[in-house]
């Protein structure tokens, strides 16, 4: 396996180690704890989309989402019923720059992203977005998700067709009008331009390394929040990328 590259995910303080222990305890107890910045939005069950028409008749649909470190994004949706596969990867840039070391510079146009293949008969695109906004990302952070800063951590919904674009735009407008979040939603909505899977050592990272300090501090609480806020959508046995 390729060596683990810590770069921006290195932790230096005793506070983080303590937060990790507290977060793990909360996750095991079924509680969600927000240990991020004080002005960041914690997990919140946002309203269901008013506009969420059934998808065209097909057995598999795809959503591509960006919103911070792909470890946590992938880990959340691997626990969602109706999801068939989740891949960590890169979206927004060119194929030849879809490499972790390059993307981490913030100069490639890529964002750390996930590709979610799901059964539209079991879960709708709008429901995917509801979970995304509720527990997978903080849509009020611009080019950042908690400790991770840079355009490669921006929130972005990559729409694959006109139907997805309509659902995403109307849903953001709905949440904004209802003032669900304390600050303005800055998540972008853009046409899909390609997705490139990340290196193998990034795939299923949360499932394989639940005790890693970054995972324990920032990502295990997202899975716990999914279980607490959306018990009907939560699956205890996650799907895996391979």
N, C-alpha and C positions, 0 to 999 in steps of 0.2 A: 504493500500500500504506500502511496506517496506520503511524504512526511507532512505533518500538520503545520500549516503556516499561520502564525498567530497575528502578525502585523497589528492592525487596528483593534483586534480582539484580545490583546494582552491586558491583564489586570494587575495593578501594582499595590492596591491599598487593602488594609485589613477590613475596611468597611464593606468592600465588595465580597470578601470571603464570608463575612457575617451575613450579608444580604443573601448570598447563595444558600447558606444553611437555612435561613428563615424561609426562603422561597420554596426550597425542597420540602420542608415540613408542611407549608401551606398547601403545596400541590398534593402531597400524600393525603392530606386531610380533606381534599376536594375543594379548597378555597383558592381564589385568585388574589394575588397580592401584586400591586403595582409598585415596583421599586425604582422606577425611572424618575425623570426630573419632576419636580413638584408641579410645574405648570403643564405637564403632559397629560393627555387624556388617558385614563385607565380603561380597562375593559368595561364596555357598556353595551347592553342589548339594544341596538338601534331598531326602530320600527321596520317592519317588512316593507318591501317596495310595493307601492300601489300599482305601478305598471310593471307587470312581469308575465307577459303572454307566454303560452306554451311554445317550446321550440318546435321547429319543423320536424316531421317524423324522421327520426334517426336514433340509432342505438347508442352513439357516443358523441358527446359535445366536448369542446375544449375552451378553457379560460386561461388567459395569460395575465399574470399579475405581478407587480413590483411593489415593494413596501418594506425596505429594510433588509436585514440579513436573510438570505434565502433558507438558512437552517430552520429558523422558526416558522417561516411561511410554509415550508414543506411539511414540517412536523405537525402543524395545525391541520392542514387539509388531508394528511394521511389518516387522520382520525375522524373524518367526516363520512357519514353513510352516503352511498351513491357514487363516491369517488372511486375510480378504478386505478388510477396511477397519478403520481405527482413527481415531477422532475425539477430539481434545482438547475438553474442556468442563467443565461444572460440574454437580455433583449434591449434593442434600441441602437445597437451599433453594428459594425461589420463582422462578418464571419471570422476574418483573420485576427481580429482583436478580442475575440471571445475566449480570453484566457484570464485566469484569476489574477495573476500578477499585474497584467495590463489593466484589467477592469478596476483593480484596487487603486490605481493612480487617479481615477476620476476624470480621465481625459478621452475615453473611448466612445462616449455616448451611451454605453451600456448601463443598465441597471441590473443589480442582482434580482432575479425573477424566478417565478415558478410557472410550470405548464401543468394545468390540472385537466385530466381527462375524466369525464363524469357521465353518468347515465341520466339524461334529462327526464326520464320517466320517474326517477327517484328523487332528484334534486334539481331545481331550476337554476338558471344563470343568475337570476335575482337573489336567490337564496345563497348562492356562492358569494355574491357581493355583500350580502348582509353579514355573513360570518367574517368576511375580510374586513369590513369596517368596524365590526363589533370587537373582535378579539385578535385578529392577525396583525393589524397595523394601527398606528395613530395617524389619521388622515390630516391632522392639523400641523404636523411637523414638515417643514420644507427642506428637502434635500438632507434629511436626517431621520434616524430612528434611534432615539435614546443615545447610547454612546457612539453610534456609528454616524459619521458625518461625511458628506460628499454627495455629488449628483448620482453616484452609483447606488445610493440608498433612498432615492426619491420614491414617492408613491405614484404609481402609474397603472392605469387599467388599459390594456392593449386589446382593442375590440377587433374581432375577426370578421365581422360583417355589420350591415346596417342595423340588424335586429339587436345585436349586443350594444352597439353605440346608443341606440334609443333607450334601452334599459338603463345603461350606465349614466347617461346624461340626465335622464328624468329622476333617477334615484338620488344622485348628488344634489339636484335641485330640490327634491323633496326633503332631504335631510338638512340642507341649508336653510330652507324656508322654516322648518320646524325648530331650528337652532338647537339641534341635538347635541352639538359639541360647543364647548365654551369659546373656541376660536374658529376662524374660517377654515373650511375644508380646502386643502391645497393639492389634493390628489389630482393628477393629470389624467385625461382621457384622450388617447391617441390611437390611430389606426395601427394594427399589427404589422410589424415590419420584419418579423423573423424571431425565432427562438433557438438558442444554441445550448445544449446541455452542458452543465458544469463538469469538472473533473470528477472521476469516480469517488475520490475520498470525501467529496462534499455531499454525495447522495445519502439520504437517510441518516444524516449526521445526528439529529436529535435522538433517533431511535437507537443508534449505536453508542452514543456518548451522553446519556442523560445526566451524568454527574460532572461533566465538564463545566467549569465555573460560569462561562458565558451562557451556556444552555440552561443551567440551573437558575441563573439569575433572571434572564430575560425571556426565555422561550418555554420552559416548563410551565410558568404561570399562564401562558397563552392557551396551552392544551387544557390546563385546569379550568380556565375560564370558559372554554368551549364546552367542557363537560357540565359546568355549573349553569351556564346561560342557555345552552341548546342541548339538553339531554336527549331530545328526540332525534337529533342529528349526530350525536356522538357515537362512535364505535370504539370499543375497548381494544379490539384487535386491529391494528392499523394495516393499511396496504403498504407495500414497499415499492421502491422505484424499479426493482428488477424482479 
